[in-house]
Amino acid sequence: MVDPSVQLAEKLKPFELENLDRINLIEHPERKGKNRGYAFLDFRTHVDAVAAFLKLQEKDLYLGTDFRAHISFSNTLSQDDEIMEKVQQQNICS
């Protein structure tokens, strides 16, 4: 069985996301081998994360379901500019 994070990485390849460091696909606690329908993408820099966000917003993105994926930045506790420059994670939900 192929790792679901590897499958997601393959589906994201056509978008040519630069400096994608890690994909954290959240597993379902009660359904072994299934995910909860969302993942976090970690990028090297905030600029890389913004560029990926814009690329993923350009098209309808379906990742193995009949539901369009919703792309957003993960929630932060502060809107301080210095802290926001360090935000490097996006959330993908389907």
Phi, psi and omega per residue, in radians:
M1 nan 2.317 -3.111
V2 -1.387 2.399 3.096
D3 -1.014 2.223 -3.122
P4 -1.016 -0.548 3.100
S5 -1.163 -0.618 3.100
V6 -1.196 -0.701 3.092
Q7 -1.079 -0.742 3.116
L8 -1.126 -0.714 3.112
A9 -1.045 -0.699 3.113
E10 -1.124 -0.703 3.137
K11 -1.195 -0.437 -3.139
L12 -1.548 -0.231 -3.098
K13 -0.929 -0.741 -3.121
P14 -1.056 -0.323 -3.130
F15 -1.467 -0.153 3.100
E16 0.861 0.970 3.135
L17 -1.305 2.127 -3.078
E18 -1.507 2.451 3.065
N19 1.008 0.683 3.021
L20 -1.352 1.925 -3.053
D21 -1.496 -0.634 -3.028
R22 -2.752 2.548 3.004
I23 -2.031 2.131 3.125
N24 -1.963 1.654 3.135
L25 -1.531 2.117 -3.021
I26 -1.405 2.102 -3.114
E27 -1.362 2.613 3.088
H28 -1.342 2.264 -3.059
P29 -1.210 -0.407 -3.059
E30 -1.897 -0.245 -3.086
R31 -2.079 1.635 -3.081
K32 -0.995 2.316 3.130
G33 1.481 -0.061 3.128
K34 -1.901 2.724 3.092
N35 -1.887 2.976 -3.097
R36 -1.502 -0.014 3.091
G37 1.634 0.240 3.051
Y38 -2.593 2.786 -3.123
A39 -2.541 2.774 3.030
F40 -1.968 2.331 3.081
L41 -1.889 2.168 3.124
D42 -1.777 2.260 3.133
F43 -2.006 2.758 -3.105
R44 -1.124 -0.668 -3.120
T45 -2.385 2.881 3.085
H46 -1.120 -0.658 3.126
V47 -1.068 -0.732 3.095
D48 -1.100 -0.701 3.137
A49 -1.145 -0.719 3.115
V50 -1.135 -0.766 3.126
A51 -1.058 -0.730 3.107
A52 -1.142 -0.736 3.109
F53 -0.985 -0.811 -3.127
L54 -1.142 -0.722 3.117
K55 -1.102 -0.751 -3.089
L56 -1.288 -0.349 3.093
Q57 -1.397 -0.364 -3.039
E58 -1.163 -0.477 -3.020
K59 -2.280 2.787 2.999
D60 -1.240 2.202 -3.056
L61 -2.029 2.027 3.101
Y62 -2.052 2.150 -3.044
L63 -2.014 1.104 3.075
G64 1.535 0.161 3.098
T65 -2.335 3.071 3.070
D66 -1.527 0.031 -3.100
F67 -1.811 2.367 3.100
R68 -1.174 2.368 3.112
A69 -1.227 2.453 3.073
H70 -1.831 2.187 -3.082
I71 -1.848 2.272 3.100
S72 -2.684 2.898 3.014
F73 -1.454 2.584 3.093
S74 -1.148 2.656 -3.113
N75 -1.181 2.477 3.074
T76 -2.118 2.781 -3.128
L77 -1.551 -0.213 -3.073
S78 -2.389 2.592 3.057
Q79 -1.854 0.246 3.118
D80 -1.017 2.308 -3.084
D81 -0.993 -0.739 -3.128
E82 -1.111 -0.695 3.132
I83 -1.224 -0.750 -3.112
M84 -1.105 -0.526 3.095
E85 -1.121 -0.405 -3.115
K86 -1.583 -0.144 -3.135
V87 -1.184 2.168 -3.051
Q88 -2.327 0.280 -3.018
Q89 -2.135 2.417 3.070
Q90 -2.087 2.728 -3.130
N91 -2.016 2.268 3.080
I92 -2.053 2.136 3.118
C93 -2.107 2.520 3.046
S94 -2.315 nan nan
